[in-house]
Amino acid sequence: MEILNGKEFAQEMRNNVKTAVGKLKNKPTLACIIVEGDKASEIYVASKQRACAECGINSKVIKLPNDISQIQLEKEIEKLNKSKEITAILLQLPLPKQLNEERAINKISPEKDADCLTFHNFGKMFAGHSDFAPCTAYGIIKLLEKHNVEIEGKHAVVVGRSNLVGRSVAALLEHENATVTICHSRTQNLKKFTKDADILVVAIGKPKFITADYVKKGAVVVDVGINRVDGKIYGDVDFENVAPKCSKITPVPGGVGPLTVASLMQNTCLLFDEQNKK
Ligand SMILES: NC(=O)c1ccc[n+]([C@@H]2O[C@H](COP(=O)([O-])OP(=O)(O)OC[C@H]3O[C@@H](n4cnc5c(N)ncnc54)[C@H](OP(=O)(O)O)[C@@H]3O)[C@@H](O)[C@H]2O)c1
């Protein structure tokens, strides 16, 4: 069994970004919008700022009050869309309940959409017309490639169907010629599907939900889940019991998480390049 070390690979990705940014006269700027009130989001935004500093990318954090209205939030996004100083915009999710995430995301100009989640960019990615993809999904595919995981012709099962993770990683796996099954909370007899997976990607947000009896012997398992329980972080996969059954598995922490941040750095540079082509 091989552990797919995302931390190491993310460092390699950030080093590559740093080299590329070092050659630029003007540097890209990433703006992260965070609506206050979610502790985990604050940790993620801080790690994105650290990664920017390491890569030579300028970063700006826009902290908004927890009771902000949809209109005010969208005005803030509009300001960043118009600002010549800003290359890329990331809206940290989740948003408080009074806010409509989909509407807010789609206020971001597609040219500045760092996580490729606007309908415009997501649609292009889904149709296979772009190499630009949501950060987590992109990081997962690159990690599998790095570890020589054969994707073509394999049965990939993705549990979870959010645009942010499940649906986008399913699309990228299908682009790599896997046969893809997407499962979700209404899937009946989930085990029947997961047990047939050569590649199993889990993104549901339920600590240790996938136990050894859900997994085929020799499968490659990618655990996207980040669940905080009593100050400890757990994935969606019961790592101790599942790992001995797998050929390869990502740990939590140190698996997919660091790759999401490294991919964000790469996406910011891609947007910068596109904007400067014009
Ligand atoms: N590592 C990273 O960088 C990274 C990045 C993003 C997210 N995450 C983590 O990944 C997890 C998922 O995030 P998300 O944003 O995709 O969450 P989400 O938007 O809440 O989506 C969860 C998905 O899981 C499905 N689901 C929930 N319970 C299920 C069950 N019992 N059986 C089968 N499917 C079930 C839901 O189905 P329905 O659609 O039917 O409701 C939904 O599609 C979270 O732990 C999050 O913190 C990690």
The ligand as a Tripos MOL2 file, in Angstrom:
@<TRIPOS>MOLECULE
LIG
   48    52     1     0     0
SMALL
NO_CHARGES

@<TRIPOS>ATOM
      1 N1         -9.4460   18.6670    0.7980 N.am      1 LIG1
      2 C1         -9.8930   19.7980    0.2680 C.2       1 LIG1
      3 O1         -9.1420   20.6040   -0.2390 O.2       1 LIG1
      4 C2        -11.3400   20.0550    0.2960 C.ar      1 LIG1
      5 C3        -11.9220   20.9940   -0.5700 C.ar      1 LIG1
      6 C4        -13.3050   21.1570   -0.5320 C.ar      1 LIG1
      7 C5        -14.0620   20.4050    0.3380 C.ar      1 LIG1
      8 N2        -13.4570   19.5340    1.1950 N.ar      1 LIG1
      9 C6        -14.1920   18.6680    2.1080 C.3       1 LIG1
     10 O2        -14.8500   17.6760    1.3350 O.3       1 LIG1
     11 C7        -16.0990   17.3220    1.9300 C.3       1 LIG1
     12 C8        -17.2040   17.5520    0.9310 C.3       1 LIG1
     13 O3        -17.2200   18.9140    0.5780 O.3       1 LIG1
     14 P1        -18.3360   19.5220   -0.3870 P.3       1 LIG1
     15 O4        -18.1040   20.9670   -0.4370 O.co2     1 LIG1
     16 O5        -18.3840   18.7380   -1.6410 O.co2     1 LIG1
     17 O6        -19.6540   19.2200    0.5010 O.3       1 LIG1
     18 P2        -21.2110   19.4030    0.1510 P.3       1 LIG1
     19 O7        -21.4260   20.5240   -0.7710 O.co2     1 LIG1
     20 O8        -21.9010   19.3800    1.4670 O.co2     1 LIG1
     21 O9        -21.5780   18.0720   -0.6350 O.3       1 LIG1
     22 C9        -21.5920   16.8360   -0.0100 C.3       1 LIG1
     23 C10       -22.0240   15.7850   -0.9860 C.3       1 LIG1
     24 O10       -22.0050   14.5230   -0.3160 O.3       1 LIG1
     25 C11       -23.2290   13.8430   -0.5460 C.3       1 LIG1
     26 N3        -23.5380   13.0320    0.6350 N.ar      1 LIG1
     27 C12       -23.7900   13.4580    1.8920 C.ar      1 LIG1
     28 N4        -24.0430   12.3950    2.6950 N.ar      1 LIG1
     29 C13       -23.9400   11.2910    1.9240 C.ar      1 LIG1
     30 C14       -24.0950    9.9170    2.1590 C.ar      1 LIG1
     31 N5        -24.4130    9.4520    3.3760 N.pl3     1 LIG1
     32 N6        -23.9310    9.0560    1.1500 N.ar      1 LIG1
     33 C15       -23.6140    9.5080   -0.1000 C.ar      1 LIG1
     34 N7        -23.4400   10.8190   -0.3970 N.ar      1 LIG1
     35 C16       -23.6100   11.6900    0.6110 C.ar      1 LIG1
     36 C17       -24.2740   14.9340   -0.7670 C.3       1 LIG1
     37 O11       -25.3370   14.3980   -1.5160 O.3       1 LIG1
     38 P3        -26.6050   15.2770   -2.0080 P.3       1 LIG1
     39 O12       -26.1110   16.0520   -3.1830 O.co2     1 LIG1
     40 O13       -27.6120   14.2730   -2.3680 O.co2     1 LIG1
     41 O14       -26.9840   16.1540   -0.8560 O.co2     1 LIG1
     42 C18       -23.4520   15.9790   -1.5200 C.3       1 LIG1
     43 O15       -23.4650   15.7440   -2.8960 O.3       1 LIG1
     44 C19       -16.1790   18.1770    3.1970 C.3       1 LIG1
     45 O16       -15.6480   17.4430    4.2810 O.3       1 LIG1
     46 C20       -15.2780   19.3620    2.8970 C.3       1 LIG1
     47 O17       -14.7470   19.9510    4.0640 O.3       1 LIG1
     48 C21       -12.1240   19.3500    1.1690 C.ar      1 LIG1
@<TRIPOS>BOND
     1     1     2 1
     2     2     3 2
     3     2     4 1
     4     4     5 ar
     5     4    48 ar
     6     5     6 ar
     7     6     7 ar
     8     7     8 ar
     9     8     9 1
    10     8    48 ar
    11     9    10 1
    12     9    46 1
    13    10    11 1
    14    11    12 1
    15    11    44 1
    16    12    13 1
    17    13    14 1
    18    14    15 2
    19    14    16 1
    20    14    17 1
    21    17    18 1
    22    18    19 2
    23    18    20 1
    24    18    21 1
    25    21    22 1
    26    22    23 1
    27    23    24 1
    28    23    42 1
    29    24    25 1
    30    25    26 1
    31    25    36 1
    32    26    27 ar
    33    26    35 ar
    34    27    28 ar
    35    28    29 ar
    36    29    30 ar
    37    29    35 ar
    38    30    31 1
    39    30    32 ar
    40    32    33 ar
    41    33    34 ar
    42    34    35 ar
    43    36    37 1
    44    36    42 1
    45    37    38 1
    46    38    39 2
    47    38    40 1
    48    38    41 1
    49    42    43 1
    50    44    45 1
    51    44    46 1
    52    46    47 1
@<TRIPOS>SUBSTRUCTURE
     1 LIG1         1 GROUP 0 **** ****
